[in-house]
């Protein structure tokens, strides 16, 4: 067996509800990758389907945590960032990348800030600009179609796309600076929905599609991003990692859709972890 790889996941954490660090830690660990965590905030529950949740901002703790890691000479093979609640946090994460990265470091940025054509509450266009700049420091970015439109300064267009539309959008996203782009929420009409992958260095584009599952399911982007990051760290190509992420995210959603308790807590990713982990047994 080779040396185990280590990723630092920089996300918020909810005490109840499956999203952010609550899914990143078990999913990445199941693939045989060590997952260190930097919580950016602590919430009593996730924000989908709950009201009156508590929230504690941890921005002031982020630099001291990073400095302690640096003083202890802790090395990371990868960084994986998600929802960042402020411009200050974006700037701090950018600095953390610079503190630790080497030419071999994988940096995955999920620019979590918008969906369904709208920015999340409390975010402004300044946040969009900051997140687009952070994407310029990434190896791989994972925007959805809404986030892509905002970062490129375009009007959001829902509905089916053509392959030419997707190709042009992927190339424009590559222009932000990342070597590789995974665009989620891609559809060409009919029942298919999935992701498009683009490698700016080779020009290769791949599409990974599955059947659309009706309904709203919280935390699926975090599940997808965690699966993708884990698979990349275990040596899979971008297209292979995206195929794994689509397959296992959809499997978790289908299990949730069939569960009479509903999707309030998030998707049943736990039920697919054993099979996912078996992909990486040596």
C-alpha positions in Angstrom: 0.0 0.0 0.0 1.2 3.5 -0.8 1.3 6.5 1.5 -2.2 7.8 2.4 -3.0 11.2 1.0 -4.3 14.1 3.0 -6.8 16.7 2.0 -7.8 19.8 4.0 -11.6 20.4 3.6 -12.5 24.1 4.3 -16.3 24.3 4.8 -18.9 25.1 7.4 -20.4 22.3 9.6 -23.9 21.7 10.7 -24.8 19.7 13.8 -27.8 18.2 12.0 -28.3 17.9 8.3 -26.1 16.4 5.6 -24.0 19.0 3.9 -20.5 20.6 3.9 -18.1 19.0 6.4 -20.8 16.6 7.6 -20.6 14.8 4.2 -17.0 15.7 3.1 -15.3 14.0 6.1 -17.0 10.6 5.8 -17.0 10.4 2.0 -13.4 11.4 1.6 -12.4 9.1 4.4 -14.3 6.2 2.8 -12.0 6.4 -0.2 -9.0 5.9 2.0 -7.9 9.6 2.0 -7.2 11.4 5.3 -9.6 14.3 5.6 -8.4 17.2 7.8 -11.0 19.9 8.4 -11.1 23.7 8.8 -14.6 24.7 9.9 -15.6 28.2 8.7 -18.8 28.3 10.8 -20.8 26.0 13.1 -24.6 25.8 12.7 -27.1 23.9 14.7 -28.7 22.6 11.5 -28.3 23.1 7.8 -30.3 26.0 6.4 -32.5 24.0 4.1 -35.8 23.1 5.7 -35.0 24.5 9.1 -35.7 27.8 10.8 -34.2 29.5 13.9 -30.9 27.7 13.5 -27.9 28.9 15.5 -24.8 30.2 13.7 -21.3 30.9 15.0 -18.8 32.5 12.6 -15.3 31.1 12.8 -13.5 33.5 10.5 -11.2 34.7 13.3 -10.0 31.2 13.9 -9.1 30.3 10.3 -5.7 32.0 10.1 -4.5 30.8 13.6 -5.5 27.2 12.6 -3.5 27.5 9.3 -0.5 29.0 11.1 -0.5 26.2 13.7 -0.6 23.6 10.9 2.3 25.4 9.2 4.3 25.6 12.4 3.8 21.8 12.9 5.0 21.3 9.3 1.8 19.5 8.3 1.7 18.8 4.6 -1.4 18.5 2.4 -1.9 16.8 -0.9 -5.0 18.7 -1.6 -7.4 21.5 -0.5 -11.1 21.4 -1.0 -13.2 24.5 -0.3 -16.9 25.0 -0.5 -19.3 27.6 1.0 -17.5 30.7 2.2 -19.7 33.2 4.0 -17.8 36.4 3.4 -15.1 38.2 1.3 -12.8 37.9 4.4 -13.1 34.1 4.3 -12.4 34.1 0.5 -9.2 36.1 1.1 -8.1 33.9 4.0 -8.6 30.7 1.9 -6.7 32.2 -1.0 -3.8 32.9 1.5 -4.0 29.4 2.9 -3.6 27.9 -0.6 -0.5 30.0 -1.0 0.9 29.0 2.4 0.8 25.2 1.7 0.6 24.5 -2.0 3.4 22.9 -4.0 3.4 22.2 -7.8 1.8 18.9 -7.0 -1.0 20.1 -4.7 -4.6 19.6 -5.9 -6.8 22.5 -5.2 -10.6 22.0 -5.7 -12.9 25.0 -5.4 -16.6 24.6 -5.3 -17.9 28.2 -5.6 -21.0 27.7 -3.6 -23.0 30.9 -3.7 -26.0 30.5 -6.1 -28.6 28.2 -7.6 -31.7 28.4 -9.7 -30.7 31.7 -11.3 -30.3 33.5 -7.9 -27.5 34.3 -5.5 -27.9 33.0 -2.0 -29.2 35.5 0.6 -26.7 38.1 1.9 -24.3 37.6 -1.1 -23.5 40.5 -3.4 -21.7 40.9 -6.7 -18.5 41.6 -4.8 -18.8 38.1 -3.4 -19.1 36.8 -6.9 -16.0 38.6 -8.0 -14.1 37.3 -5.0 -15.2 33.7 -5.7 -14.2 34.1 -9.3 -10.8 35.3 -8.3 -10.5 32.3 -5.9 -11.3 30.0 -8.8 -8.2 31.4 -10.5 -6.1 29.8 -7.8 -7.7 26.3 -8.2 -6.7 23.2 -10.1 -10.4 22.1 -10.5 -13.6 24.2 -10.1 -17.1 22.8 -9.7 -19.7 25.5 -10.5 -23.3 24.9 -11.2 -24.9 26.7 -14.2 -26.0 29.7 -12.0 -22.6 30.2 -10.4 -21.0 29.9 -13.8 -23.3 32.7 -15.2 -22.6 35.0 -12.3 -18.8 34.5 -12.3 -18.8 35.2 -16.1 -21.0 38.2 -15.8 -23.8 36.7 -17.9 -27.5 36.4 -17.7 -28.6 33.0 -16.4 -30.4 30.8 -18.9 -32.2 27.8 -17.6 -33.5 24.8 -19.6 -31.8 22.6 -22.1 -28.5 23.5 -23.6 -26.7 22.6 -26.9 -23.2 21.0 -26.9 -21.9 24.2 -28.5 -23.4 26.2 -25.6 -21.7 24.0 -23.0 -18.4 24.0 -24.8 -18.3 27.7 -25.0 -19.3 28.0 -21.3 -16.6 25.5 -20.2 -13.9 27.3 -22.1 -15.0 30.7 -20.7 -14.8 29.2 -17.2 -11.4 27.8 -17.9 -10.4 31.4 -18.7 -10.8 32.1 -14.9 -7.6 30.2 -14.4 -8.3 26.7 -13.3 -6.8 23.8 -15.4 -10.0 21.7 -15.2 -13.7 22.6 -14.9 -16.7 20.4 -13.9 -20.0 22.1 -14.7 -23.0 20.6 -13.0 -26.7 20.9 -13.9 -26.0 20.2 -17.6 -29.0 19.0 -19.7 -29.7 18.6 -23.4 -33.4 18.0 -23.2 -35.4 14.9 -22.3 -34.8 13.2 -19.0 -31.0 13.4 -18.8 -29.1 15.6 -16.3 -25.5 15.6 -15.4 -22.1 17.2 -15.6 -19.7 18.3 -18.2 -15.9 18.1 -17.7 -13.3 20.2 -19.5 -9.5 20.1 -19.4 -8.1 23.4 -20.5 -4.7 21.9 -21.1 -5.8 19.2 -23.6 -9.1 20.7 -24.8 -10.9 17.5 -24.0 -14.6 17.7 -23.0 -16.6 14.8 -21.5 -20.3 14.5 -20.6 -21.5 12.3 -17.7 -25.3 12.1 -17.7 -27.9 10.2 -15.7 -31.7 10.3 -15.5 -33.2 13.3 -13.8 -34.8 12.7 -10.4 -37.6 15.0 -9.6 -37.5 17.0 -6.3 -35.3 19.2 -4.3 -32.5 17.5 -2.3 -30.3 19.5 0.1 -26.5 19.0 0.1 -26.2 17.1 -3.2 -23.6 19.6 -4.4 -21.4 18.8 -1.4 -21.9 15.1 -1.8 -20.9 15.4 -5.5 -17.9 17.6 -4.7 -16.6 15.3 -2.0 -17.0 12.2 -4.2 -15.1 14.0 -7.0 -12.3 15.2 -4.8 -11.8 11.8 -3.2 -11.7 10.0 -6.6 -9.2 12.5 -8.0 -7.0 11.9 -5.0 -7.1 8.2 -5.6 -5.7 8.7 -9.1 -8.9 8.7 -11.3 -8.9 11.0 -14.3 -11.3 14.0 -14.3 -13.9 12.2 -16.4 -13.6 9.0 -14.3 -14.0 11.0 -11.1 -17.0 12.8 -12.4 -18.6 9.6 -13.5 -18.1 8.2 -10.0 -19.5 11.4 -8.5 -22.6 11.4 -10.7 -23.3 7.7 -10.2 -23.1 7.7 -6.4 -24.8 11.1 -5.9 -27.7 9.9 -8.0 -27.8 6.6 -6.1 -28.1 8.5 -2.9 -30.8 10.7 -4.2 -32.8 7.7 -5.5 -32.6 6.1 -2.0 -33.8 9.4 -0.5 -36.6 9.8 -3.0 -37.9 6.3 -2.0 -37.6 7.1 1.7 -41.0 8.1 3.3 -39.2 10.3 5.8 -38.4 12.8 3.0 -35.3 14.8 2.1 -35.3 17.3 5.0 -32.0 16.0 6.5 -30.3 15.6 3.2 -29.6 12.6 0.9 -28.8 9.1 2.2 -25.2 9.1 1.1 -24.3 6.8 4.0 -26.1 3.9 2.2 -23.7 4.1 -0.7 -20.5 4.7 1.2 -19.5 1.0 1.5 -19.8 0.4 -2.3 -18.0 3.7 -3.0 -15.2 2.7 -0.7 -14.8 -0.6 -2.4 -13.7 1.1 -5.6 -10.4 2.1 -3.9 -9.5 -1.1 -2.0 -6.0 -2.2 -2.9 
